[in-house]
């Protein structure tokens, strides 16, 4: 029998799941020759909030990870910004209490503490790439989103510092990339457009990159989910963590 490879557990929502038109950054890392010693486990579930990720920590612990990467919170932000989504998550994700920054911080801290106490895994918390590609937008919806993502970046960074985990500055890296090539604002959440893009991917067999170009995004497929350019930024930050290099 071969040696057991180090298990890398990746916990998050659709960004982590990497299914359909969203870029599979975990698959990208797993395919690299330098990562042959790692066994990547994907614990990403589309639409999850931090409370859902907390509920799934037992499944992460069951795989006995040596490393754990947590990137969660975008759906907490979107549910805060878009009341329609709040009702959807209440039904589909059994989220009884309204999402907010304090609850997010508490849930993220609980995730980290349980992973530390019951696995001993080396943990990395990633901040979140903002929805939309207009850091200096005057559109009120995009401005609200930009402010929320900045606030949640601060929370992730603070929890990482207080709990002694690694911090992956995905928010900062994406903001720098988007600032160099600014694009359109994310003005409203439109579920029908997400379904349309899913149809394009599965039925019309268009790649995530083709869909992104059709939608006018540079780093996203639809303003929320990452295309290859955005996903490769996240993959690069995770690679630095895996290699044990300073961030």
C-alpha positions, 0 to 999 in steps of 0.5 A, spaced: 500 500 500 502 507 498 503 512 503 497 516 506 497 523 502 496 529 506 488 530 506 486 538 505 479 539 506 476 545 503 470 548 506 465 553 503 460 555 498 459 555 491 466 558 490 469 552 493 464 547 490 467 549 483 461 546 479 458 547 473 460 554 470 464 556 476 471 555 476 474 549 479 480 551 483 481 545 487 481 541 481 486 546 478 491 545 484 490 537 485 492 537 477 499 540 479 505 535 479 507 539 486 501 537 489 501 530 488 502 528 496 495 532 497 489 528 497 484 534 496 477 533 499 471 538 497 466 540 502 463 546 498 456 546 497 452 552 493 448 557 497 451 555 504 452 561 509 457 560 515 452 557 519 451 551 514 458 550 514 459 550 521 453 544 521 458 541 516 464 541 520 463 534 523 464 531 515 470 535 515 473 532 521 471 525 519 476 525 513 482 527 518 485 533 515 492 535 515 490 542 512 483 545 512 482 551 508 475 555 509 472 560 504 465 562 506 461 568 507 459 571 500 452 568 501 451 571 508 453 578 505 448 577 499 442 575 504 444 582 507 444 586 501 438 582 497 432 581 502 429 576 496 435 572 498 434 572 505 427 568 504 430 563 499 435 561 504 430 561 510 427 556 506 432 552 503 438 553 508 434 552 514 437 559 516 432 562 522 436 568 524 437 574 519 444 574 517 449 579 519 456 581 521 456 579 528 453 572 527 458 571 521 464 572 526 461 568 531 460 562 526 467 563 523 470 563 530 466 556 532 468 553 525 475 554 527 475 552 534 472 546 532 477 544 527 483 546 531 480 542 537 478 536 534 483 535 528 489 539 529 489 541 522 493 547 519 488 552 518 487 557 513 481 562 512 480 566 506 477 573 505 472 574 500 472 577 493 467 582 492 461 581 487 461 585 481 467 589 478 467 596 480 471 598 486 469 605 485 462 605 483 457 610 484 451 605 483 448 604 490 447 597 490 455 596 488 457 601 493 453 597 499 456 590 496 463 593 496 462 596 503 460 589 506 465 585 503 470 590 506 467 589 513 467 581 512 474 582 510 476 585 516 472 580 520 476 574 517 482 577 518 481 578 525 478 571 526 485 569 523 489 573 527 485 571 534 485 564 533 492 563 530 490 561 523 493 563 516 490 568 512 489 568 505 488 575 502 483 573 496 479 580 497 485 584 497 488 580 491 482 580 487 481 588 488 488 589 486 486 585 479 479 588 478 482 595 480 487 594 474 481 592 469 475 595 472 468 593 469 461 593 470 457 594 477 453 588 480 446 592 480 441 586 482 441 579 484 437 576 478 436 568 479 433 567 472 440 569 469 444 564 473 439 559 470 440 562 463 448 561 465 447 554 467 443 552 461 449 555 457 454 551 460 450 544 461 446 544 454 449 549 450 456 546 452 459 553 453 465 554 457 465 558 463 470 563 460 465 564 454 459 565 458 463 570 462 465 574 456 458 574 453 456 577 460 461 582 460 465 580 466 473 579 467 474 575 473 467 572 474 462 568 470 456 572 472 458 577 477 458 572 483 462 566 481 469 566 479 471 564 472 478 562 470 482 568 471 479 570 478 479 562 480 487 562 478 488 568 483 485 564 489 488 558 487 495 561 487 494 564 494 492 557 496 498 554 493 502 559 497 499 556 503 500 549 501 507 550 500 508 553 507 511 560 504 509 566 508 503 570 505 
